[in-house]
Amino acid sequence: MLGGRGFGCFTWRRLSMGVATASLWAGSLWSQAAPSPPGITIPSIGVNLNLTPRRVTLDRATRTASVFVFNQGDTTTSFDVTLVDRVMLPDGQIRAVDQAAATPAGKTTVDLLRSAHDMVIVTPRRITLAPGKGQMIRLRAMLPTATGTSAPEFRTHLTVTNIPPPNTGLTADQAAAVQSGQMVFNIRSAVAISIPVIVRLAPIDARARLESTRLGQTSLQLVTDGSPRKVSALSFDIVRLGASSLFGNVEIRGGAKGEEVLGLARGVGVYPEIERRSLQVVLKRAPRPGEKLIVTFTDDDGHPGNLLARTSFEVS
């Protein structure tokens, strides 16, 4: 994927038995120019699902929340609603704990996860939505009574997955038409959207620093003809200094007076299981030699608009 992984990551996986699955995980896709959307939407084959909001935070003052699930597709679809523990990797990708634990580096990250899975109750667990209809999913936090805890923040992910209809197999006539020795695949799509559910037991401690800023190039796929081209991109690391997760927006400005917006990444998260994450933001144009770029990271969580970190970079 290109750009700063800020909003969500959409991937397809085709499994060996001819089943295709797709996943979207909030908190990790690049975003460049558009304002933060009110929810997360994935169009797919027969599935067009929207979740609002894109992030849930529960604490001692706010122990309940609702997430609105809306079927924007053209067919009636059933969905499973589950809580799945996922971790963030240093490159910003979000992976289920079993996937991440398959690698040595990922296992270290999994060991640092503080799961909120057993702290949150979700109802209902399965919903069926007609086209153009929606339903509320309700979440309630069961917080420990003790005031002292080893971690100020816990997290899991609310995951909504479509259930492929039972009539996706071959009909009797289709099965009879299969020739001897012929292999037939039945592709079914399962689309999952996940949003983070954060449980906080202590006041927010969100502090950050920007490091290792570097200018380079990356390949960008053109919308007009689908051909790739090289574009300028600024890369840097967001270092988490406080105990809480970070969630905010990155803005890169340049020009003679530093007023021209050259790059933007919204909804960039850094979760407590990692100390830093790498980010790459595509720029609208190539910076000029000697031009000074200003990079800011502002909060979009507990104190929206607060400056979390700032750095500058002079183009050589």
C-alpha positions as CSV (number, residue, x, y, z in Angstrom):
1,M,0.0,0.0,0.0
2,L,1.1,3.6,-0.6
3,G,1.2,6.6,1.5
4,G,0.7,7.0,5.3
5,R,-1.2,4.1,6.6
6,G,-3.8,6.1,8.5
7,F,-7.4,5.0,8.0
8,G,-7.8,1.3,7.1
9,C,-6.1,-1.6,5.3
10,F,-8.1,-3.5,2.7
11,T,-6.7,-6.9,1.6
12,W,-8.0,-9.9,-0.3
13,R,-6.9,-13.4,0.4
14,R,-7.8,-16.4,-1.8
15,L,-7.7,-19.7,0.1
16,S,-6.8,-23.1,-1.2
17,M,-10.4,-24.4,-1.3
18,G,-11.6,-21.6,-3.6
19,V,-12.9,-19.3,-0.8
20,A,-12.0,-15.6,-1.0
21,T,-11.9,-13.5,2.1
22,A,-11.5,-9.8,2.5
23,S,-10.6,-7.7,5.6
24,L,-10.6,-4.1,6.6
25,W,-8.9,-3.0,9.8
26,A,-9.3,0.5,11.1
27,G,-6.2,2.3,12.0
28,S,-4.0,1.3,9.2
29,L,-4.6,2.6,5.7
30,W,-3.0,5.5,4.0
31,S,-5.1,8.6,3.6
32,Q,-4.0,11.7,1.8
33,A,-6.4,14.5,1.1
34,A,-10.0,13.7,2.1
35,P,-11.5,14.7,5.5
36,S,-12.1,11.9,8.0
37,P,-15.1,9.9,6.9
38,P,-18.0,9.4,9.4
39,G,-17.6,5.6,9.1
40,I,-15.9,2.8,7.3
41,T,-17.3,1.5,4.0
42,I,-16.2,-1.5,1.9
43,P,-17.8,-2.3,-1.4
44,S,-17.5,-5.9,-2.5
45,I,-19.3,-8.6,-4.4
46,G,-22.9,-8.2,-3.2
47,V,-21.7,-6.5,0.0
48,N,-21.5,-2.8,0.8
49,L,-21.1,-2.4,4.5
50,N,-20.7,0.8,6.6
51,L,-19.8,1.1,10.2
52,T,-20.1,4.3,12.2
53,P,-18.1,5.4,14.2
54,R,-14.7,4.2,13.2
55,R,-13.3,4.0,16.8
56,V,-14.9,3.3,20.2
57,T,-13.4,4.4,23.6
58,L,-14.9,3.2,26.9
59,D,-13.8,4.4,30.3
60,R,-15.2,4.8,33.9
61,A,-17.3,7.8,32.8
62,T,-18.5,6.3,29.5
63,R,-19.1,2.5,29.9
64,T,-21.5,2.1,27.0
65,A,-21.4,2.9,23.3
66,S,-23.2,2.1,20.1
67,V,-22.0,1.3,16.6
68,F,-24.3,1.7,13.6
69,V,-24.1,-1.0,10.9
70,F,-25.6,-0.2,7.6
71,N,-26.1,-2.4,4.6
72,Q,-25.6,-0.3,1.5
73,G,-25.6,-3.3,-0.8
74,D,-28.5,-4.6,-3.0
75,T,-29.1,-7.9,-1.2
76,T,-30.3,-9.0,2.2
77,T,-27.2,-10.1,4.1
78,S,-26.5,-11.7,7.5
79,F,-23.5,-10.7,9.6
80,D,-21.6,-12.1,12.5
81,V,-20.5,-9.7,15.2
82,T,-17.4,-10.7,17.2
83,L,-14.6,-9.3,19.3
84,V,-11.1,-10.1,17.8
85,D,-7.8,-9.2,19.3
86,R,-5.4,-7.6,16.8
87,V,-2.0,-6.0,17.2
88,M,-0.3,-3.1,15.3
89,L,3.0,-3.8,13.7
90,P,5.8,-1.2,13.5
91,D,4.9,-0.5,9.8
92,G,1.3,0.3,10.8
93,Q,-0.3,-2.9,9.7
94,I,-3.0,-4.4,11.9
95,R,-2.9,-8.2,12.2
96,A,-4.9,-10.8,14.2
97,V,-2.9,-12.1,17.1
98,D,-2.6,-15.6,15.6
99,Q,-1.3,-14.2,12.3
100,A,1.2,-11.9,14.1
101,A,2.4,-14.6,16.4
102,A,3.6,-16.7,13.4
103,T,6.7,-14.5,13.1
104,P,9.3,-13.8,15.9
105,A,8.9,-10.1,15.7
106,G,5.1,-10.3,15.7
107,K,5.1,-12.7,18.7
108,T,7.0,-10.0,20.7
109,T,4.3,-7.5,19.8
110,V,1.5,-9.9,20.7
111,D,3.1,-10.5,24.1
112,L,2.8,-6.7,24.8
113,L,-0.9,-6.5,23.9
114,R,-3.3,-5.7,26.7
115,S,-6.6,-7.3,25.6
116,A,-10.0,-5.8,26.4
117,H,-11.7,-8.9,25.0
118,D,-13.1,-10.1,28.3
119,M,-14.0,-6.5,29.5
120,V,-16.5,-5.8,26.7
121,I,-20.0,-7.3,26.1
122,V,-21.4,-6.9,22.6
123,T,-25.0,-7.4,21.6
124,P,-26.4,-8.7,19.3
125,R,-23.9,-11.2,18.0
126,R,-25.6,-11.8,14.6
127,I,-27.7,-9.5,12.5
128,T,-29.6,-9.7,9.2
129,L,-30.0,-6.5,7.2
130,A,-32.1,-5.8,4.2
131,P,-30.7,-3.5,1.5
132,G,-30.7,0.1,2.8
133,K,-31.3,-1.0,6.4
134,G,-29.1,-0.6,9.5
135,Q,-29.0,-1.7,13.1
136,M,-27.2,-0.6,16.3
137,I,-24.6,-2.8,17.9
138,R,-24.3,-2.1,21.6
139,L,-21.1,-2.3,23.6
140,R,-20.8,-2.3,27.4
141,A,-17.6,-2.3,29.4
142,M,-17.2,-4.4,32.5
143,L,-14.5,-2.6,34.3
144,P,-12.5,-3.9,37.3
145,T,-13.4,-2.4,40.7
146,A,-9.8,-2.1,41.8
147,T,-8.3,1.3,41.1
148,G,-4.8,0.1,40.6
149,T,-3.9,-1.8,37.4
150,S,-0.8,-2.7,35.5
151,A,-2.0,-1.1,32.3
152,P,-3.9,2.2,31.8
153,E,-5.3,1.1,28.4
154,F,-6.7,-2.1,26.9
155,R,-7.9,-2.9,23.4
156,T,-9.8,-5.3,21.2
157,H,-11.5,-5.0,17.8
158,L,-15.2,-5.1,17.0
159,T,-15.4,-7.2,13.8
160,V,-18.4,-7.5,11.6
161,T,-18.2,-10.3,9.0
162,N,-20.8,-11.1,6.3
163,I,-22.1,-14.6,6.1
164,P,-22.1,-15.9,2.5
165,P,-25.6,-17.1,1.6
166,P,-26.2,-20.9,1.6
167,N,-27.2,-20.9,-2.1
168,T,-23.7,-20.1,-3.3
169,G,-23.0,-23.8,-4.2
170,L,-23.6,-25.5,-7.6
171,T,-27.1,-26.4,-8.5
172,A,-28.0,-30.0,-9.4
173,D,-27.9,-29.2,-13.1
174,Q,-24.5,-27.4,-12.8
175,A,-23.0,-30.3,-10.8
176,A,-24.3,-32.9,-13.4
177,A,-22.7,-30.8,-16.2
178,V,-19.2,-31.1,-14.8
179,Q,-17.1,-33.3,-17.0
180,S,-15.0,-36.2,-15.6
181,G,-11.6,-34.9,-14.5
182,Q,-12.8,-31.3,-14.5
183,M,-12.1,-29.1,-11.5
184,V,-14.7,-26.6,-10.4
185,F,-14.2,-23.8,-8.0
186,N,-16.9,-22.0,-6.1
187,I,-15.7,-18.6,-5.0
188,R,-17.5,-17.1,-2.0
189,S,-16.5,-13.7,-0.5
190,A,-16.4,-13.1,3.2
191,V,-15.8,-9.4,4.0
192,A,-14.9,-8.3,7.5
193,I,-14.6,-4.8,8.9
194,S,-12.9,-4.2,12.3
195,I,-12.8,-1.0,14.4
196,P,-10.7,-0.7,17.6
197,V,-12.5,-0.8,20.9
198,I,-10.4,0.9,23.6
199,V,-11.0,0.6,27.3
200,R,-9.2,3.2,29.4
201,L,-8.7,2.8,33.2
202,A,-6.5,5.9,33.6
203,P,-6.3,9.5,32.3
204,I,-5.0,9.9,28.8
205,D,-1.2,10.2,28.5
206,A,-0.7,11.0,24.8
207,R,2.7,12.3,24.0
208,A,4.7,11.9,20.8
209,R,7.9,12.8,18.9
210,L,8.7,12.7,15.1
211,E,12.0,11.2,14.1
212,S,14.0,10.0,11.1
213,T,12.4,12.3,8.5
214,R,13.5,11.4,4.9
215,L,12.4,12.4,1.4
216,G,12.1,9.7,-1.3
217,Q,9.8,8.4,-4.0
218,T,7.2,5.8,-4.3
219,S,5.0,4.3,-7.0
220,L,1.5,5.6,-7.3
221,Q,-1.2,4.0,-9.4
222,L,-2.9,6.5,-11.7
223,V,-6.7,6.5,-11.7
224,T,-6.9,7.6,-15.3
225,D,-5.2,4.8,-17.1
226,G,-4.0,2.5,-14.2
227,S,-0.3,3.0,-15.0
228,P,2.1,3.6,-12.1
229,R,4.3,6.6,-11.8
230,K,6.9,7.8,-9.4
231,V,5.8,10.5,-6.9
232,S,7.6,12.2,-4.0
233,A,6.8,11.0,-0.5
234,L,8.0,12.0,3.0
235,S,8.7,9.2,5.4
236,F,9.3,9.5,9.2
237,D,8.7,7.7,12.5
238,I,6.1,8.5,15.1
239,V,7.5,7.8,18.5
240,R,5.0,7.1,21.3
241,L,6.2,8.7,24.6
242,G,3.2,8.4,26.8
243,A,1.4,5.3,28.2
244,S,-1.7,5.8,26.0
245,S,-2.2,5.1,22.4
246,L,-1.9,7.9,19.8
247,F,-4.6,8.7,17.3
248,G,-4.4,11.8,15.2
249,N,-3.8,13.6,11.9
250,V,-0.5,14.3,10.1
251,E,-0.1,17.4,8.0
252,I,2.9,18.4,5.8
253,R,3.2,22.0,4.7
254,G,5.7,23.7,2.5
255,G,6.0,26.7,0.2
256,A,7.6,30.1,0.8
257,K,5.6,30.8,3.9
258,G,4.9,27.2,5.0
259,E,1.2,27.7,4.1
260,E,0.9,25.1,1.2
261,V,-0.5,21.7,2.3
262,L,1.6,19.1,0.5
263,G,0.5,16.0,2.3
264,L,-2.1,14.8,4.7
265,A,-2.8,11.5,6.5
266,R,-5.8,11.3,8.8
267,G,-6.6,8.8,11.5
268,V,-3.0,7.7,12.2
269,G,-2.7,5.4,15.2
270,V,0.1,4.2,17.3
271,Y,-1.0,1.5,19.8
272,P,0.7,0.7,23.1
273,E,2.2,-2.6,22.0
274,I,4.6,-0.7,19.8
275,E,6.8,2.3,20.7
276,R,7.1,3.7,17.2
277,R,5.6,3.2,13.8
278,S,6.9,4.2,10.3
279,L,4.7,6.4,8.1
280,Q,5.0,7.4,4.5
281,V,2.9,10.3,3.1
282,V,2.6,10.9,-0.6
283,L,3.2,14.6,-1.5
284,K,1.1,16.6,-4.0
285,R,4.3,17.8,-5.7
286,A,8.1,17.4,-5.6
287,P,9.6,19.8,-3.0
288,R,12.1,22.3,-4.3
289,P,15.7,22.3,-3.2
290,G,16.1,24.4,-0.1
291,E,12.4,24.2,0.6
292,K,11.5,23.8,4.3
293,L,8.8,21.2,5.1
294,I,6.9,21.4,8.4
295,V,5.4,18.2,9.7
296,T,2.8,18.2,12.4
297,F,0.9,15.5,14.3
298,T,-2.3,16.7,16.0
299,D,-4.5,14.8,18.3
300,D,-7.9,13.4,17.2
301,D,-8.7,11.5,20.3
302,G,-9.0,12.8,23.9
303,H,-8.1,16.4,23.0
304,P,-8.8,17.0,19.3
305,G,-6.6,19.6,17.7
306,N,-3.9,19.5,20.3
307,L,-0.4,19.5,18.8
308,L,1.3,16.2,19.7
309,A,4.5,16.6,17.8
310,R,6.2,18.8,15.2
311,T,9.4,18.7,13.1
312,S,10.9,20.4,10.1
313,F,12.9,19.1,7.2
314,E,14.9,21.1,4.7
315,V,15.1,19.6,1.2
316,S,18.7,19.3,0.0
